[in-house]
Amino acid sequence: MRDRYETARARLCVVGAVCAVLIIVGQAFQEIAYRFYLPEGSSPIAAIQIRNLPLDRTRAVVLIFVIVCMFFFFAATAFDRVRRAPGAAFVGFASFLMFCLFELWHRSIDFFLVSLRWAREYQATDIESVKQVLVERMAQWDAVTSAIYFPLVLTAAIGATCFALSMRGERGLPPRLALVAWTLDAVRLGVRTLGFAGIDALRAFSDEIYFPTITVIYGLLAFWLWRCYRAPSCANF
């Protein structure tokens, strides 16, 4: 019979697998919206106009939901790893917890304040001085969040590296695929960190590969967690 840890681990694994699939679906929704329906924000005013589109607001809500799914996904991963690699599991989860909390804070302000309040006020007013103030506010917000993303993405890169380290030495195809996925995620996030550090070419490159790599990474990890749910112990298949 399974002990309480194994029972809880199995339940969390299925939750984590479902959350991984939902993360892919949410990212796919954003990718389709950006690629086919939302216009490019080539100027601050154009970016404000995009914020007032119903599709962009739906995209923002979907991303908030994705962040919540990420928390449960990272919790399931850490709980599975905690007996085999407690140090790596703890540091990895703590890193991703900081990432999720910041992302939730950032996305909430970006949606409820910047999009639902400032962008609406810009659309509703005809006073040019008020419009200019709102444009400057939103431009400052975008600049601040862009600067903060460097330590944020670095934190996520540390978390992915720790989870990759926690997978070392496991037997069987699913754990090895999970090791590949976490290693790929650590490399992806490392490249993204350098992009936010000021290497514009790497930032453009990471933006181009973002959705395909996310799909591969979370697809492999969803498969691994599902197999963990089906197996008595992840080390035994």
N, C-alpha and C positions, 0 to 999 in steps of 0.2 A: 504493500500500500504506500501511496505517496505521503510524505510528511506535509505539514502545513505550508512550508516554504514551497515545495514542489507544486502543491495545489494552487497557491497564490501565483506562482511563477507562470504556470500554464494559463491561468485566466488572464494575466497581464500580457502574455505573449499574443493571445488572440486579439486583445484590445489593441496592442501595438501594431499587429499586422493590418488590422482594419484601418487604424489611423494612418499607416504608411500609404495605403491605397487612397485614402481621402486626401492626403497631402498631394499625391500625384494628380488627382482629379482637380483639386483647387489650383494647382500650378498650371494645369492644362487649360483651365478656364481663363486664367490671366494671360497665358500665351496666345490663345485664340483671340481674346479681346484686343490685345496690343497689336497683333500681327494683321488682323483682318478688319477690325471695326473702329477702334479708337484712333483718331488722328494724332500725328506727332505734335508734341508741345514745343514748337520751335522758338517760342518767345514766352516771357512770363504771362502775358495776357492770354495767349493761346493755352497755356497750361491751366490757367484759372477756368477758362471756358470748358476744358476737358473735365475738370473737377465737377462741373455742374451737370455733366451728362449722367443719366440714370445707369448706364452700363458701367461707367467708372466707379460710381458709388457702390454698385453691386460687387464689382471686383474688390473694392476695399473691404467690404463686409466679409467676402469669401476669404480674403487673406487673414483677417482676424480669426476666423474659424480655423484656418490652417495652422496658425500659431498655437492655438489650444490643442489641436491634434498633435503637433510636434511635441508638446510637453508630455503627453501620455505616451507617445512613441519613445521618447528618450527615457522616460521613467521605466517603461517595460524593458528596454535594452539594459539599463543599469541594474535592474532587479535580477535579470537573468545572469548578469556577469558578476554579481557581488560575491558569490561564494568562490568563484574560480579566480577572480582578479579584483579583490576588494578595493585596492588603492586606485587602480585605473578606472574602475566603475564609479567610485565616489568623485574623483576629480573630473571625469568625463561628464557625469550628471550635473555637478556643480557648475561647470563651464556652460553647458547647454541650458541650465536653469537661468543663469544670468542672461544668456542670449534671448531666451523666450520672454523673460520679464521685460527686458529693454524693448524688444520688438513689439510686445503687447502695448507697452507704454507709448512707444512711437506711433504705431499704427492707430491707436485709439485717439491720440491728439490729432494726428493727421486727418482722420476721418471726421470726428465729432466737432473739432474746433476749426481746422483749416478748411475742410470741404463743406461741412454742413453749416458753418457760421460765416467765416470770412468770404468764401467763394459765393455764397448766397447773397451776402451783403454787397459784394461787388456787382453782381448781376442786378440787384434791386435798385441800386442808386444811380442817379444821373449826375451827381456832383463829382467833377473831375478830381478835386483835391482829396475827396474820400477814396475814390478809386486808386489814386496814386499811393495813398497810405496803405491800403490793403495789398497792392502789388508789392510794395516794399516789405511788408510784414511776411508775406508768403515767400518772397525771395530769400529773406533772412532765415526763415524756417528751413527751407530747402538746403541752404548753405550749412547751417548748423548740423542738420541730420546727416549730410554727406560727410562732414568732418568726424562726427561721432562713429560712423560706420567702420572706421579703421579698427579701433579696439574691439568693437562688437564682433566683427567677422574674425578677428584674431582669436577671440574667446571661443568662437565656434570651431575654429581650426584646431585649437587645443583639445576641445571635447572630442572631435572626430579622431584625432591622433590617439587619445586615451582609449577610446572604444576599439580602435584598430589593435592596439597593444593588448587589450583584454581578450582578443580573439586568437592570439597566438597559441599554437600547440593543439588546437581543437582538431578532432578527426571527423571525417565525413564531408560530403559535398556542400550541404547548406552552410555549415560554419565557415568553410573555406570561401564560399561565395560572399558571406558576410564580411570576412576579413578583406576581400578584394573591394567590396563596396565601401567600407569605412576608410580604407587606404585611399581609394579614389576620391572620397569626400574630403579627406584631409588635404590631398593635393589640390583639389578644386578650390577649397577655402583658402589654402595658402596662396594660390595665384590671385584669388579675389582680394586677399589682404594686401598683397603688393600693389594691386590696381588702385585700391583706396589710399595707399601710401604715396601715390603720385605717379606711378608708371601707367600712363594713359593707354598704351598699347595693350597691356595685360588686362586693364579694366574692360576695354572694348572686347577683347578675346573672351574673357570670362562671361560677359553679357551674352555673347553669341552662343556659347556652349552651355549656358545655364540650364535651360529646360531639358535638353537631351540628357545631360549628366544627372540631373535631379531624377529624371524618370528611371534611368538605369540603376542608380544608387538605391532609391527607395523601393524599386521593384524587387531587387535582389534581397533587400532587408525585409520586405514584406514576406517573401518566400521563406527566408530563414526563420522569422518569428512564427510563421504558421506551422512550419515543421517542428519548431520547439514546442508548440502547443500540442501537436499530435504525438510527439515522442516523450517518453518518461523523463529523459534527460537529454539536453542538447549535446552532451558529450558522447552519447551512445548511438548515433546514427550517422 
